[in-house]
């Protein structure tokens, strides 16, 4: 059966049906519609004012690649100056290939690129070193917790180095829906309270952040990359497979099969959620060490690094976090891992308790942020469904930016902050 004519131009044959609307479009009209929708999101949300210097979190993955390509096309109309910022987490055999893709993109699009490395920023710590440190304590699945928090800090530092006024990341609608779902499953009211909107205002000296692709589905991001023939990195991070986000992703796929609108429904539910006053998180203060916004004496990045430097990587995760605060306040010896978690972590919530995540009993896994990936689109097999004419260029693409396990190459950092910053749900989710 021949493909129908494009519903927009009426001339070319349709190459796909848009996954949610079912509209039959040719590749050119689909790409134009996608770019127009991103422009509408930026203008309606007043995300990027004219004259803004924008640091684009670049991981080499499909989400950050699509974001940079679209913003480059829209920059003259919006009056923006773009600068790519990539984070080298120090993951052998993985990050080098992703950074090579970022460098190719920067050269092809003639955009300036700055790379910041964990090893330079965090006293020699890389994700490989963190993994070795946590493996002996039974915390092999905590890598995403460390990486998500440190990546956000690294991206902030990189943006400041280039004189940026705003940070953008490539989190798409599926990423955000997964984060909302995880926070519901954990009963994490604090993160749910910060989960709405298209970004954070930049309180406490932090740069404003936004997610122009937040209303775009993962499938359409993949289709756009296919029709624009974009070059991006597509491998899963070696530390990602066991992260909790994978379970939320699988559940979301099953829900979407029964109710196609479930992804955007979850995204919009976070925007409209109202919590009782008692459930709202307290206003954050400043970290006593680095001055960053924090809900405790130490921000999460400083707390995690403190635990690593003291040879006690569990100290700042889950139930051990209160022990860290008490040691600093009262010198209580040895309360490193058995302290009742100050963020009300349920029994066993050893990773999920990054700055107040209340994991369900037995929840061993924590916030997301696969090393190298914070934008995080993570498409499951069949992401290209709906493509009629060879849009299967990345079938089964599990890569993504946005932050999350299984999303390779996403150095952007996640949607919000574990340190109590106002904005979307936690970076390391």
Secondary structure, DSSP 8 states (H G I E B T S, - for coil): ----B-TTTSSSB--EE-TTT--EE-HHHHHHHHHHHHHHHHHHTT-S-TT-EEEEE--SSHHHHHHHHHHHHHHHHHT-EEEEEEEE---TTTHHHHHHHHHHHHHHHT-EEEEEEHHHHTTT--HHHHHHHHHTTT-GGGHHHHHHHHHHHHHHHHHHHTT-SEEE----HHHHHHHHHHHHHHT-HHHHHT--SSEE--GGG--EEE-TTTTS-HHHHHHHHHHTT--------TT-TTSTHHHHHHHHHHHHHH-TTHHHHHHHHHHH----GGGS----EE-TTT--EESSSS-HHHHHHHHHHTT-GGGGSGGGHHHHHHHHHH--TTTTSSS--TT---TT-SSTTTTS----TT--------TT-EEE----TTTTTTB-SS--TTTT----SEE-TT-TT--S--SB-TT--SSBS-TT-
